[in-house]
Amino acid sequence: QVQLVESGGGLVQPGGSLRLSCAASGSIFNIYVMGWYRQAPGKQREWVATITRGGSTNYVDSVKGRFTISRDNAQNTVSLQMNSLKPEDTAAYFCNAYPPTPRYWGQGTQVTVSS
């Protein structure tokens, strides 16, 4: 049974950076695609970035060139480096398999971009 715990969120000014981490209690090696998702207040959860076991990545258009997803299968972690943050990036961020597995949803980590 895999449990995912997100961390690294916080308050940052526009243009700033944050690095989010997702630690898995079990092995993620067999999860072919891992992803980061976010949910802003009053909006549906959306996927932000995905990464395959082999390292192929994909991003939603709004974060391309600013966010970088990575994974370490040996350490069972998935990270999201976020640069040039904008107020519209404000949301709770979650990691999960892609497509998401309901029982894997964790508490998420809050990212607030504001001056």
Disulfide bonds with the S-S distance in Angstrom:
Cys22-Cys95 1.87
